[in-house]
Amino acid sequence: MFRKTTWKNTVSDAVSWHQDQALNTTIFILKEYGPIGFLLKEEGKSKNYKVCLGDPHTCTCSTFLKDRDPCKHICWVLMRKFRLPREHEYCFQQGLVERQIVEVLHGLHKSRTPQQPNSLASAEEKPDPDQEDGSIHQKGIQAQDVCPICQEELLEKRLPVCYCRFGCGNNVHISCMKVWADHQPPLDVEAMVKCPLCREDFGPLKLLQEQVKNSAKLHTAAEREKPDKHLGVLCNNCRVCPITRKCFKCTVCSYYHLCEECMKRNCHPQHIFAMRMKRTQKWRPVKQLVFHTLESLETTELSENASSVPIESDPVPEHVVKSLPVVRVRRGSRLLDPVS
């Protein structure tokens, strides 16, 4: 089969790093261009990126335009949207031919597990007789159900959800649905927002705005977790997730995190790290040291009222040391006089 890109048997370090970034970044699908084209937006960023799968894959981000290897956006589409395991051979190729893309679209890489019968399946698609507007029942959330916009599992992320009231009845994160609505053509508050799954009327924009306002007041399951558990943060060395207690983040590689044990083993020594004790705290810089004991780690922590921590300087280069003048101190020299 003729292909434009070279087939790779192993994942490169750069693509593996992009996979780590993809798994640790919240990304939203704003628009779909057929089955293999997507307009994406990273959480907290204003710029959008267009990703298209093919031979080769394409993305409009600067990382892909420079290296032409799968960037974090392409990796996110493959691993989050199409649920490819990161070690799957299709997950680190520069492109996929038509037959391989068909396999990805049909989920042929997934293991087939028998689904539990759902006695409410037929009832959920019928109009609710208690609703005067003709809306339908909300579907129950099952294991491995994902939000169609951020592709995160609903039961794992534990954020408030809304559902498609006039189409499929599927659930979507309220916050994600707000992002989706914001990137649609300007709508009147009484207008209907279209469902990202079935393209039918999801619900009125006015109702969605009320849900966004109300969801900010909810005490979610995630908020009930202990504050020293850094939800959704993966240690890039031992792969433990989530990191508990002290969490360290590289100040250069912004998606690289370490747990306390891996930090004490001096993993990733080439860069300076920031630290936080609780997920609600701000990241604060720490010295880059080889941590032999917990006490040595404690000495680098920042007090609550401080704004910065002195960073340990890099060693003085040897040629600079050799260029310093040498003075021999003899008996009787004034340099030996006691200081008053």
Secondary structure, 3 states (H helix, E strand, C coil): CCCCCCCCCCCCHHHHHHHHHHHCCCEEEEEECCCCEEEEEECCCCCEEEEECCCCCEECCHHHHHHCCCCHHHHHHHHHHCCCCCCCHHHHCCCCCHHHHHHHHCCCCCCCCCCCCCCCHHHHCCECCCCCCCCECCCCCCCCCECCCCCCEHHHHCCCEEECCCCCCCEEEHHHHHHHHHCCCCCCCCCEEECCCCCCEEEEHHHHHHHHHHHCCCCCHHHHCCCCEECCCCCCCCCCCCEECCEEEECCCCCCEEEHHHHHCCCCCCCCEEEECCCCCCCEECCCCCCCCHHHHHCCCCCCCCCCCCCCCCCCCHHHHHHCCCCCCCCCCHHHCCCC
